[in-house]
Amino acid sequence: MSVRTGAQYLERLQKTPREVWLRGERVDDVTAHPAFARPTARIAALYDMQHDPAHRDVLTRPGPNGPVGTAFVAPASYADLVARREAYRLWSEATLGLMGRSPDFLNTTLLAFAEEPGVFARLGSRYADNVVRYYEYVRDNDLFLTHALITPQTDRSKGSTAQADPFLHMGVVAETADGLVVRGARMLATLAPMADELIIYNLPGLRPGDEKHAAVFAVPIETPGLRLISREPFDDGTRNRFDHPLSSHFEEADCLVVFDDVLVPWDRVFLHGDVALANAMYVETNLRQHTAHQTGVRGLVKMQFVTGVAMKLAQTVGIDGFLHVQQKLGELIAATETCRALLRAAEIDHETSASGRSVRPGFLPLQTLRMHLSSSYPRAAEVLQTLGAGGLLMMPSAADFDSPISGDIARYFQGAAGLDATDRVRLYKLAWDLCGDGFGQRAVQYERYYAGDPVRLYSMNYLAYDKTDAFALVDRALALAGDPAQAVAEVRP
């Protein structure tokens, strides 16, 4: 099988019933449920883009059994990194940067794993074989993965093993002849109801004694005992697209994943029981560079989008000529262009893999971009709130335009330079959906904590930073001071 169409993606969802819960009710068909149908259609549209003559040469590459998604293919040169960035850009622009877990994200994770099978081979050759085989399976069937990396926020002062319930945090209950039996919960599985598969791995931070919580594996979403509990949706299918142009299309269902004694077959197990290896895997597979490349491109598109909305909003009411407004818009432009520069720096300063057959973007620029987005996107939303001011709270609804008060709407909601009320209200609705509504605030929170706690992120950056060049400059400057007595003597009359 080669790259899927949107229809094939939807058909598979319909044929593989999964246990999805929303507002206390089980969802039978996510493709038809009002809360999931529109975002599911958006994902389907991404798959259709792979077949569009205008995009397929960017979004796909030749594979062993037909075309495969570009994100699955290891770049062999700087030019390949640029080409992969263009593939990420097309899908990001299709979703305005608002779908952080589009299929290409975890495709890069599997590529990273398959590029470094030796990491998993430390536990045994079969685990390395499993990783490569699974990567090929997902690649050749063009499947859509989600993941769940975080333990439930129960008692955060204690590690997983020290929780009141030993399997409150997902862990391995038993090893059987057929595979691992897994119990407990993980979060935050974004878009899980619409995904084909779930992959589980650990972020660094496991402690000695957490061996049963050290597990890397993948299972189909429809696996018996796997339960998805979706948060309350920002759009339950009742919002119209004029009043809510973003939340009505790009809602990403975030889920708690419950493992009710789920059996993970041995051929789907990539690592288990080794805390040190589970902690090292994230860095040593270079996963963070591959995923950060996709994330950085999506972040750039998202910053371009929010900056564009802010600039256009300022023009609609004639405030773009004010100096303090120009300063704020210039700040957003600078933040956006910083994203672009860091992406290009990562590609230019690329690294060669141990095999010498592939390259990956440089780590430091991408890590800097992750930190930059954690503060620059929330700041962009704040600027949009400031520029929109009370006008963001005062917009009429779509129904008002075809009502007895339509004349008032047309008169009092017009904008500057002859802008009619329909166009002005449409833009302000877009802005509110992006920066004020619950959907928009979720987008802010997503970027703020996407890479983890920003405080820890900056701390780790300091600890891991190569200080050699910076200290060499300091030493050069200190040498200019010389010996105190000699320095005084040199200027003594």
Secondary structure, DSSP 8 states (H G I E B T S, - for coil): --S--HHHHHHHHHHS--EEEETTEEES-TTTSTTTHHHHHHHHHHHHHTT-TTTHHHHEEEETTEEEEGGGS---SHHHHHHHHHHHHHHHHHTTT--TT-THHHHHHHHHHHH-HHHHHTT-HHHHHHHHHHHHHHHHHT--EEE--B--SS-TTS-STTSSSTTSB-EEEEE-SSEEEEEEEEEEEETGGG-SEEEE---S---TT-GGG-EEEEEETT-TTEEEEE---S--S---TTT-TTTTT----EEEEEEEEEEEEGGGEEEES-HHHHHHHHHHTTHHHHHHHHHHHHHHHHHHHHHHHHHHHHHHTT-TTSHHHHHHHHHHHHHHHHHHHHHHHHHHT-EE-TTSS-EE--HHHHHHHHHHHHHHHHHHHHHHHHHHGGGGG----GGGGGSTTHHHHHHHT--GGG--HHHHHHHHHHHHHHHTSHHHHHHHHHHHHTTS-HHHHHHHHHHHS--HHHHHHHHHHHHHH--HHHHHHHH--
